[in-house]
Amino acid sequence: MDAPALCDGWTGRVVSNHMPDILRDLAGQLSDHGGPGRPRLRPAPRATDIDALRELLDEDITHAAWQAWTAHEAQCRDVSLERLLTALGRLDRRLAVAPYALGDELTAADVDLWVALVQLDTEHRFHLDADAAQRVSRHEQLRAYVRRLHDHPAFHTTIPEALQDDVS
């Protein structure tokens, strides 16, 4: 899997390869230079909400999904799966009342959520048992959200054609 990296242009040295930090920094820079047709990915009034969603995604989606299939003890796997399903349910309910992760406008939170959902669907879901994988895929609003973002030009070309049927 390829990962983004922020590199020093003079030395070629990798400065950071931590995607959330890179996205946060870029979104912060781009937010100040929004223009016609360009979303303000990290508007200052939403920064705290964006960071809170990133934390939820890191802990209750990505980390929980990882633990749901790597933990040695069944009880730990079960607790992690429930944490994952609870987070997916919260996000599903949120998307039932608004088109984007934090309301009516596309923000960096949507980029983060898109990445987490695609990673969940294309990587983690295949390691879960059949019942758990089916429970993960039952969130209709999240599925509709992924399809909506897929229609957005910024997201359309981010998933190879072979994976598009799996995600939607």
C-alpha positions, 0 to 999 in steps of 0.5 A: 500500500502506498502512503503519502509522504512530505519530503524536504525538496532540497535534501529529499529526506522524508519529513513526515509520512503520518497521513493525518498530520499531512492532511491537517497541514495541507487542509490548513494551508488550503483553507486560507486560500479558498476560491470559487469552486474550491472547498475550504477543507479546514475552516477554523470554526470546524477544526476542533470537530475535524480533529475529534472525528479524526480521533474517532476514526483512528480509535473506533474504526481503524484501531478497533477493526485491526483488533477485531481480527488480530486480538488473541482473545475472543473477548477482546475481538468481540469488544473491538468489533462492538466498538467498531459497530457502535462507531459505524452506527453513530456515523451512519445516523449522522449521515442520515441528517446531513450530506457530509461528515460534519454537516452541509459542506465538504471538509477534511473530515470527509477526506478522513472518513473516506479513507477510513471507510475505504480502508475498512472495506478493502483491507480490514473487512476481509479479515473478519469472520463472515458474520462480522463482515456482514454486520460491518456492511449493513450501514446504509447511510455510510454506503450511500455516502461512499457512493455520493463521494465517488461521484465527486470529482476529487474522490472519483479517481481515488479508487481503482475500478476493480474496487468500486463495486466492493465499496459501493 
